[in-house]
C-alpha cells in the first residue's frame, strides 16, 4: 500500500509512528514489484504493527486495475487491466467493482491438460463480485485473442466480433460474427459465420 499526493485526512501518530489514517486519499496497491490497482478512496488505513498485525485498508471509492486479477479460484475468469469504476475494499481485499469493466474468459485446458492461451475479452458496463468470485450477469462486446477457443465438443472459435453473455460464471450465449472450426472423427470444417450459440 502506497499513499499518493492529494486528499484530505486525519492521521493518528504515537511516538513518531502512524497508527491510523482516516479520510480521503489517493493510493496504489502493490504485490512485490507489480502494481495491482490504484485509486482515490475514502476510508481507513492502519499500518502493520510491531506485534505482527498486517496493515489493513477499508475504503470505498474509484479504482483502476493495473494488472489482470483472478475472479474465481480456478482462474477461469479474470478482471482485466484497465477496468475502472466504483469499488469497495475490505481488509485489503477488493470486494466489488462496478463500472466500465473488462472480463476475460480463459480458454479451457487442452486435451493434454495444458493451459490454453486463448481468451475472450468482454467489455461492458457492469458489476463483478470479487469476494464471492462470481460474475452474476455480464453482457458486452467481445473479441478473441490467442489460439482457437473451444466452446463445445469439436466446436471452436477462431475469430470473434460478437456480443457475449456470462451468467453465474458460465459462458451462456454468443451472438454475432465469428470464425468457426468444427472437427469430428477426422472431418474438419472451417469458415466465417453469423453465430447464434447458446449453452
C-alpha positions in Angstrom: 0.0 0.0 0.0 1.5 3.3 -1.1 -0.2 6.7 -0.5 -0.1 9.3 -3.2 -0.4 13.1 -3.2 -3.7 14.8 -2.6 -6.7 14.1 -0.5 -7.6 15.2 3.0 -7.4 13.0 6.0 -6.7 12.8 9.8 -3.6 11.0 10.9 -3.1 9.5 14.3 0.6 9.4 15.4 2.2 7.9 18.5 5.9 8.0 19.2 6.6 9.2 15.6 4.7 6.2 14.2 1.4 6.4 12.2 -1.3 4.5 14.0 -4.2 5.2 11.6 -5.3 7.3 8.7 -8.9 8.3 8.2 -10.3 10.4 5.4 -9.9 10.7 1.6 -6.6 9.7 -0.1 -5.0 8.6 -3.3 -3.2 5.3 -3.2 -1.6 2.3 -5.0 -1.6 -1.3 -4.0 1.5 -3.4 -5.0 2.3 -7.1 -4.8 6.1 -7.3 -4.9 7.1 -5.0 -7.8 3.8 -5.3 -9.6 1.2 -2.6 -9.2 -2.2 -4.2 -8.8 -4.6 -1.2 -8.7 -4.7 2.4 -7.9 -7.4 4.8 -6.9 -8.9 7.5 -4.9 -11.0 6.4 -1.9 -12.5 7.5 1.5 -11.9 5.2 4.4 -9.4 4.0 7.0 -5.9 2.7 6.7 -3.9 1.1 9.6 -0.2 0.3 9.0 1.3 -3.0 10.1 2.1 -3.2 13.8 5.2 -4.4 15.5 3.1 -7.1 17.2 2.7 -8.8 13.8 -0.7 -7.5 12.7 -0.8 -6.8 9.0 -1.7 -3.4 7.5 -5.4 -3.0 6.7 -7.3 -0.9 4.3 -11.1 -0.4 4.5 -12.5 2.1 2.0 -14.8 3.0 -0.8 -14.1 5.0 -3.9 -12.9 4.7 -7.5 -10.1 2.5 -8.7 -8.3 1.4 -11.9 -6.9 -2.1 -12.3 -3.3 -2.1 -13.4 -3.0 -5.9 -13.8 -5.3 -8.8 -14.6 -6.9 -10.2 -11.5 -8.5 -13.6 -11.0 -12.2 -13.5 -10.2 -12.8 -17.2 -9.4 -10.5 -19.6 -7.6 -10.0 -21.7 -10.8 -8.8 -18.7 -12.8 -11.4 -19.3 -15.5 -12.5 -15.7 -15.3 -10.3 -12.6 -14.8 -10.9 -8.9 -14.3 -8.8 -7.3 -17.0 -6.2 -4.5 -16.6 -7.8 -1.2 -17.5 -11.1 -2.0 -15.7 -12.3 1.0 -13.7 -15.2 2.0 -11.5 -16.6 2.4 -8.1 -15.2 -0.2 -5.6 -15.3 -1.4 -2.1 -12.2 -2.6 -0.3 -12.4 -4.6 3.0 -9.4 -5.8 4.9 -7.2 -5.2 1.9 -9.4 -7.3 -0.4 -11.2 -5.8 -3.4 -14.8 -6.9 -2.7 -16.9 -5.4 -5.6 -16.3 -3.2 -8.6 -19.0 -1.5 -10.7 -18.1 0.5 -13.8 -16.5 0.1 -17.2 -15.1 -3.4 -16.9 -13.1 -6.0 -18.9 -14.0 -9.6 -18.1 -11.6 -12.2 -19.5 -12.8 -15.7 -20.1 -9.7 -18.0 -20.3 -10.0 -20.9 -22.7 -10.4 -24.4 -21.3 -7.3 -26.6 -20.8 -6.0 -28.5 -23.9 -6.6 -32.3 -24.3 -3.2 -32.9 -22.7 -4.1 -30.8 -19.6 -2.0 -27.7 -20.6 -3.2 -24.2 -20.0 -4.8 -22.7 -23.2 -3.5 -19.3 -24.5 -6.9 -18.5 -25.9 -9.0 -15.8 -24.3 -12.3 -14.0 -24.9 -12.3 -10.4 -23.6 -15.7 -8.9 -22.9 -16.0 -5.2 -22.4 -19.1 -3.6 -20.9 -20.5 -1.5 -18.0 -21.4 -3.9 -15.2 -20.5 -5.2 -11.8 -18.3 -8.1 -10.5 -18.4 -9.6 -7.0 -14.7 -10.5 -6.4 -15.4 -11.6 -2.8 -17.8 -14.3 -4.0 -15.7 -15.0 -7.0 -18.7 -14.5 -9.2 -19.8 -12.9 -12.5 -23.5 -12.9 -11.9 -24.5 -11.4 -15.2 -22.3 -9.6 -17.7 -23.0 -8.9 -21.3 -20.9 -6.9 -23.8 -18.8 -6.8 -26.9 -16.2 -9.5 -27.2 -13.0 -10.2 -29.0 -10.8 -13.3 -29.2 -7.1 -13.4 -28.6 -4.6 -16.3 -28.6 -5.5 -19.6 -30.2 -8.8 -21.2 -31.0 -11.4 -21.1 -28.2 -13.3 -24.3 -27.6 -17.0 -23.7 -26.8 -18.3 -27.3 -27.2 -17.1 -30.7 -28.2 -15.5 -30.4 -31.6 -16.6 -26.8 -32.0 -14.2 -23.8 -31.5 -13.9 -20.2 -32.4 -11.0 -18.8 -34.4 -12.3 -15.2 -34.6 -14.9 -13.3 -32.7 -16.7 -10.0 -33.2 -19.9 -10.6 -31.2 -21.9 -10.0 -28.1 -21.2 -12.4 -25.3 -23.3 -13.2 -22.2 -21.9 -14.6 -19.0 -24.3 -15.8 -16.2 -23.1 -17.2 -12.9 -19.5 -17.9 -14.1 -20.7 -19.7 -17.3 -20.4 -18.6 -20.9 -24.1 -18.7 -21.9 -24.5 -17.0 -25.2 -22.6 -15.7 -28.2 -24.3 -13.7 -30.9 -22.5 -12.1 -33.8 -19.7 -12.6 -36.3 -17.3 -15.4 -35.8 -14.8 -17.7 -37.4 -15.6 -21.3 -36.6 -13.9 -24.6 -36.8 -15.7 -28.0 -36.4 -13.8 -31.2 -36.0 -15.3 -34.7 -35.7 -13.5 -38.1 -36.3 -11.0 -36.6 -38.8 -13.6 -34.4 -40.5 -12.9 -30.7 -40.4 -15.0 -27.7 -41.5 -13.9 -24.1 -41.1 -15.5 -20.8 -42.1 -16.9 -17.4 -41.1 -20.5 -17.2 -39.9 -23.1 -15.1 -38.1 -23.2 -17.2 -35.0 -26.1 -17.6 -32.6 -24.8 -20.0 -29.9 -26.5 -20.7 -26.6 -25.5 -23.2 -24.0 
